[in-house]
Amino acid sequence: MSRLKQIYSWLDHRLQLGKPLIEMAEHPIPNRTASWWYVFGSAAFTLLLLQIVTGILLALVYVPSAGEAWNSLNFLNHQLTLGWFLRAMHGWGSNFMVAVVLIHMAQVFLFGAYKYPREFTWTLGVFLLLMTLGMAFTGQVMRFDQDAYWGLGIGASIVSRVPWVGGSLVHMMLGGPIIAGATLSRFFTLHVFVIPGLMLVFTFLHVWMVLKLGINEWPMPGRVVRRSTYMAEYHELTTRDGLPFVPGGVWKDAVFSAAIIAAVAVCAVVFGPFGPSGQPDPTIIQTVPKPDFFFLWLYAVLSYLPPSLETPFLLIAPVLGIAALLGLPFYAAEGEKSWHRRPIAILVLTTVAVSFGVLTHLGTYTPWSPHMDAWSGGPSIPARFLHTASPLEREGAVVFQAKQCRNCHSIAGYGGQRGPALDDIATRMTKDQLIRQVLQGGGNMPAYGKNLSPSEVTALVSFLETLHPANEPAAADAAQAAATGPSGH
Amino acid sequence: MNIPSHPEENPMPQSHAPAEDRLTVSRRWLLLKIGIAFNAVVGLAITVPVLKYLFAAVKPDAAYKSWVSLGPIADFPVGETRLAKFTNPVRLSWDGETSGVACWVRRVAEREFQVFAINCAHLGCPVRWFPQSQLFMCPCHGGAYYADGSRASGPPERGLFTYDARIVGSTLQIDAGQMPTLSNTAKLVQLDGGHDRTKGDSPCRG
């Protein structure tokens, strides 16, 4: 034992780290802050370490070359012992990290922890969030498959919308004129050197400030932050009702971190690695590209924006959003921290969370996209629709199926959701309205006037006119009926 | 100098700078300023080539584009739209499959072609041609285009991007080389609907 002590004191005399580390471990934290609510920051840090370790282990095998990356991923998945597990850990670690960082940020916002004197801790945190998302996107590119390829295409198309320098930015992003070898090389550099390097520096400063300034106290209604008095109040709080960080607060961090890593490992074992999907061959166009989970909300936004708003939104909204996040602690450096006294903060957080949830949910089933194979790959129109149909109406059903109407319109629960379901279309539109809609399109529907012969239109519309419930008549033009139909009813 | 075995009893000696007169100090500050200026000059001299290296991929569109053959025109029946594939003229040996490019070739008449980029004008996803309904549809956000490439519906702001095309002997050639986006299509034709081609947009017509 004394031998160990001797070695320690020999080392510490040279390292000079013992004293500051012990001071750090013993610094007092407010009693109520030793709470399970405060474990997300340390969990994010643990996940960062997990990503670094698994990332290095994957880099032992992965080939960052456009011609070989996909093959090396499949080698990892199928041939190398437990390669699939490392890929799964890294992939699930990424998902958990984005989630934990977002939860950490929401908690810090909810607890008013960004207020004086912790404004800059929040600022660095915003950059760490952006870098985490940057790692998630560049990581998706490392999985060099069809989704990665077309995801880069979407990225390049967004970048190309920047006025004046858009073309040059696309060349910079792709490393050349097309998505190819140079593109993967530079995204590899970003994913492995540039962003992780910055992240480590920012994380060090972020944690340094948390330790030096002290962890945020539990917000109490009426305990208002003032620049002039806060430091003294905080000092008083930690001395009167405080406990040392080690082990008082840190044991919960340790338990939660271990639980998170265990959860990542369980997900990795149960659900396995992500992809790779099809090979990154741009001439294979039978593909439905989709971003990873945390960008699905953006995918949904991009399909719902009106065309004229798209470029302004894409270029201005991120700038405003990031500016709002960065400006927040400077706008609201003082005042109430408690959520009981911050209704607008609660409203903002709820709105953001609900929007994120709804848009992500929409992104999982993409109601705006035509189902490319619905006309040929699914069940045909059920017999009950054609049971009593005339030959003309049946011919119309064939036109309906063969002209890919079903890629956008569902019947009997099968088909695209781009346009309305047509199960009872006849109750909403008269014959003339149906003809006009088919021929001229409009309301986001292409015009079929040039693509259908007059007899096909007649057949199609007569089929559509049968689509109404038995107890509900088809819509009719009253004026026309009065002018041409038999009188007496 | 041996490090003592009981450091607690022998704290590290503090370095005591000898008292310096103002003249010496100002000379050292001057030397430091010279050192900083020297670093600035060297830094600047190195930055210029580094930036040139970093921006090497930024070139005018013409530097990337050249005429590429899509094969004999006999491969494209009149009145039909077919998928054609070619290898990008600017490529690296480690590009693998990614140097391949696909495009849609529409043979309007015996000697009249329209060649559309595979990339949707919205966000670059690959559009698919449906001959039955005479529409191009995009799987990503639901953009749709008519047979002549003009916009039918959905989020795209414009029609499909087109390549300039010409017939040399009996082969079809297009002027290609980079991924078509909204930023590099100024010289390409904006289709405005209908089957009438704007005069002069297709070199193969002369």
Contacts between the chains, C-beta under 8 A, distances in Angstrom:
chain1	res1	chain2	res2	distance
A	9	B	7	6.5
A	9	B	8	7.9
A	13	B	3	6.8
A	13	B	7	4.3
A	65	B	94	4.8
A	65	B	96	7.4
A	66	B	94	6.1
A	66	B	95	5.2
A	66	B	96	4.9
A	66	B	97	7.9
A	66	B	98	4.8
A	67	B	94	4.8
A	67	B	95	6.3
A	67	B	96	2.8
A	67	B	97	7.5
A	67	B	98	7.9
A	68	B	94	7.6
A	68	B	96	6.9
A	70	B	96	7.9
A	149	B	98	7.0
A	150	B	124	7.2
A	150	B	125	5.6
A	150	B	126	7.0
A	150	B	140	7.6
A	153	B	119	6.5
A	153	B	123	7.3
A	153	B	124	3.7
A	153	B	125	6.6
A	153	B	179	7.1
A	154	B	123	4.5
A	154	B	124	5.8
A	154	B	125	7.0
A	154	B	140	7.3
A	156	B	124	6.4
A	156	B	179	6.2
A	156	B	181	6.1
A	157	B	119	7.5
A	157	B	122	7.3
A	157	B	123	4.3
A	157	B	124	3.9
A	157	B	181	5.4
A	157	B	182	7.1
A	158	B	123	6.8
A	160	B	181	3.4
A	160	B	182	5.0
A	160	B	183	3.8
A	160	B	184	7.3
A	161	B	182	5.8
A	161	B	183	7.3
A	162	B	183	7.6
A	166	B	181	7.4
A	166	B	182	7.1
A	166	B	183	3.5
A	167	B	61	7.1
A	167	B	181	7.5
A	167	B	183	4.0
A	167	B	184	4.9
A	168	B	58	4.6
A	170	B	179	7.3
A	170	B	181	5.8
A	170	B	183	6.2
A	170	B	184	7.4
A	171	B	57	4.7
A	171	B	58	4.5
A	171	B	59	6.6
A	172	B	55	7.0
A	172	B	57	6.3
A	172	B	58	6.0
A	174	B	57	7.3
A	174	B	179	7.1
A	175	B	57	5.0
A	176	B	57	5.2
A	176	B	64	7.7
A	176	B	90	6.5
A	176	B	92	8.0
A	177	B	59	8.0
A	177	B	64	3.9
A	177	B	88	7.2
A	177	B	90	5.3
A	177	B	177	5.5
A	177	B	178	3.2
A	177	B	179	6.6
A	178	B	88	5.3
A	178	B	90	7.4
A	178	B	98	7.3
A	178	B	99	7.4
A	178	B	101	7.0
A	178	B	177	8.0
A	178	B	178	6.1
A	178	B	179	4.9
A	179	B	98	6.1
A	179	B	179	6.5
A	180	B	88	7.3
A	180	B	91	6.8
A	180	B	92	6.6
A	180	B	95	4.2
A	180	B	98	4.3
A	180	B	99	5.6
A	181	B	92	4.4
A	181	B	94	4.5
A	181	B	95	4.4
A	181	B	96	7.3
A	181	B	98	6.9
A	181	B	99	8.0
A	182	B	57	6.8
A	182	B	92	6.6
A	183	B	98	7.9
A	279	B	97	6.1
A	280	B	96	7.6
A	280	B	97	6.1
A	280	B	98	5.7
A	281	B	97	3.9
A	281	B	98	7.5
A	281	B	100	6.1
A	282	B	97	7.5
A	282	B	98	6.4
A	282	B	100	5.8
A	282	B	101	6.3
A	282	B	102	6.3
A	282	B	118	7.3
A	282	B	126	7.3
A	283	B	83	7.9
A	283	B	85	4.6
A	283	B	97	7.9
A	283	B	100	4.5
A	283	B	101	7.0
A	283	B	102	4.2
A	285	B	83	7.2
A	285	B	102	6.0
A	285	B	118	6.3
A	285	B	126	4.1
A	285	B	127	7.9
A	285	B	128	6.0
A	286	B	128	7.6
A	287	B	126	6.6
A	287	B	139	7.0
A	288	B	139	4.4
A	288	B	140	7.8
A	289	B	125	5.8
A	289	B	139	7.1
A	289	B	140	6.1
A	299	B	140	7.9
A	299	B	141	7.9
A	302	B	123	6.5
A	302	B	141	6.0
A	302	B	155	7.2
A	303	B	140	7.7
A	303	B	141	3.8
A	303	B	142	6.4
A	303	B	155	6.1
A	305	B	155	6.9
A	306	B	155	8.0
A	307	B	155	5.5
A	307	B	156	6.7
A	307	B	157	4.4
A	308	B	157	7.3
A	310	B	122	8.0
A	310	B	155	6.7
A	310	B	157	7.2
A	368	B	141	6.0
A	368	B	142	4.6
A	369	B	138	8.0
A	369	B	139	5.9
A	369	B	140	6.6
A	369	B	141	6.7
A	369	B	142	5.0
A	370	B	137	4.9
A	370	B	139	7.3
A	370	B	142	5.8
A	370	B	144	7.4
A	372	B	128	6.2
A	372	B	137	6.6
A	372	B	139	5.7
A	375	B	132	7.8
A	402	B	132	5.4
A	403	B	132	5.5
A	403	B	133	4.5
A	404	B	130	5.2
A	404	B	132	6.0
A	404	B	133	4.5
A	404	B	135	7.2
A	404	B	137	7.9
A	405	B	133	7.8
A	407	B	130	7.9
A	407	B	137	6.7
A	408	B	142	7.9
A	418	B	142	5.1
A	441	B	152	7.0
A	441	B	153	6.8
A	444	B	153	4.8
A	444	B	154	6.8
A	445	B	153	5.9
A	446	B	135	5.8
A	446	B	144	5.1
A	446	B	146	6.8
A	446	B	152	3.5
A	446	B	153	5.1
A	447	B	146	8.0
A	447	B	152	7.1
A	448	B	133	7.1
A	450	B	134	6.9
A	450	B	146	7.5
A	450	B	147	7.8
A	451	B	133	5.6
A	451	B	134	4.1
A	451	B	135	7.4
A	451	B	147	7.9
